[in-house]
Amino acid sequence: MDVIALIGRILFVILFLGSAAGHLTQTDAMAGYAAAKGVPSAKLATLGSGVLMVVGALSLLLGVWADLGAVLLVVFLLPTAFLMHAFWKETDPRAKQLEMISFNKDVALAGGALMFFGLYAGVGSDLGLTLTGPLF
């Protein structure tokens, strides 16, 4: 079970690490997109969300307060779903569909991160292959 939990953590965080790299290396382009979506202080929000993803993903991946890392990812995902993928505001059917897919992806990933939180906050280091026990 320990190896399966580790593989699950690895597969789950790949998306966040790749996205964080984009936030931190292509900040101006991503901030422009965020600004177009109405995000205030778009450049700061882009950098902050990149850092949030890196810290949350590495925490979960390495098992260093994995429960906290999972919460950090939820803190990133839910506001992102509502701020960046507000499909209900779109009038073009194609844009609406694409935003709905992204919204649902973010909400589903938040659900997965909450499950990781529950596992690591509840069972903690009994899942093994973590560097620390849970914070909560």
N, C-alpha and C positions, 0 to 999 in steps of 0.2 A: 504494500500500500504506500510506503514511503516514496518509492520510485515513481509510482503513478501520480502522487500528489506533486512531486517535483516536475515531472513532465507537463502536467496540467498548468503549473505556475509558469513554466518556460513558454509554453504555447500561448498562454493568456497575455503575457507582458510583451511579446514581440511587437504587437500592434502599437502599444504605448511608447516603446523605445524608439521605434521608427518615426512615429508621429512627433515625438519630442525632439528628435534630431531635426526634423523639418522646422519646428517652431523656433529652435535655437540657431539654426544656420540660414534660414530663409525668412528671417523675422519681418523684414519690410514687406515682402509679398504677402505673407500671411496676415500681417497687421492691416494691410490694405483691404484684404477680404473681410476681416473682422470689422473694420470701420464701415465697410459697405453694408454690413449686416446690422449696424447700429450699436456695436459694442463700444462703450466709452473707454477712453485711454487704451486704444486698440494695441499699440505697441507694447505697453506695459502688461496688458492682459495676455498678449501672445507670449511674451517672455515668461510671465508668471505661470501660465498654464504649461509651458514647456518644462519648467523646473518642477512643477507639481507632478507632471507625468513621470519625469526621470526619478524623482525621489520615491513616489508611490510604487512605480514598477520595479525599481531596484530593491526596495524594501520587501516587496512580495516575492520577487525572484530569489533573493538571497536568504529569505527567511529571517530578516532582522526586523522584529516587530511587524511581522507579516500582516497582522490585523490592522495596524495603523496604515500600512501601505495600501491595503484594500480600501480603507476609508478615504484616503487621499484620492484614489482613483474615482471613487463615487463623487467626491467633491468636485472633481474635474468634469465628469461625464454628465451629470444631471443639468448643471447650468449650460453646458455646451449644447446639449440637446435642445433646450428651450431658446437659447439666444442665437445659435448659429443655424438651426435647422427647423425654423418655425414654418412648417409646411402649410399651416392654416392661413398664412399671409400670402401665399403664392396664388397667382391667377392663371399662369401658364400651366397646363396639365403636365407637361414633361418636367418642368422645374418642381412642381408640387410633388410629383412621384419621387423624384430624386431626393428631395428634402425629407419626405416621409420615410424613405429607406434609411437615410442617415440618422434621422430622429430615432427610429425604432432600433437601429444598431446601437446607438449610444445608450438608450434605455435598457436594452438587453444586456449590454456589457456592464452597466451599473448593477443590474440584478446578479450577474456573475460575480462582480466584485463584492457585493453584499454577502453572497454565499461564501466567498473566501473569508470575509470578515467573520461570519458566524462560525465557520470551521476553526479558524485559528484562535478566535477569542474564546471559543468553547472548549475545543480539544487541545489547542495550543501545541506545544512541542511534542505531544504524543504522536502527531503526524510524522515526525522525524524529518531529517534532512533540512533543518533550519539552524541558523546560527544563534538565535535567541528564542525565548519563549514569547508569548503574547504580551503586549503592553496593557491591553484592557482585560 
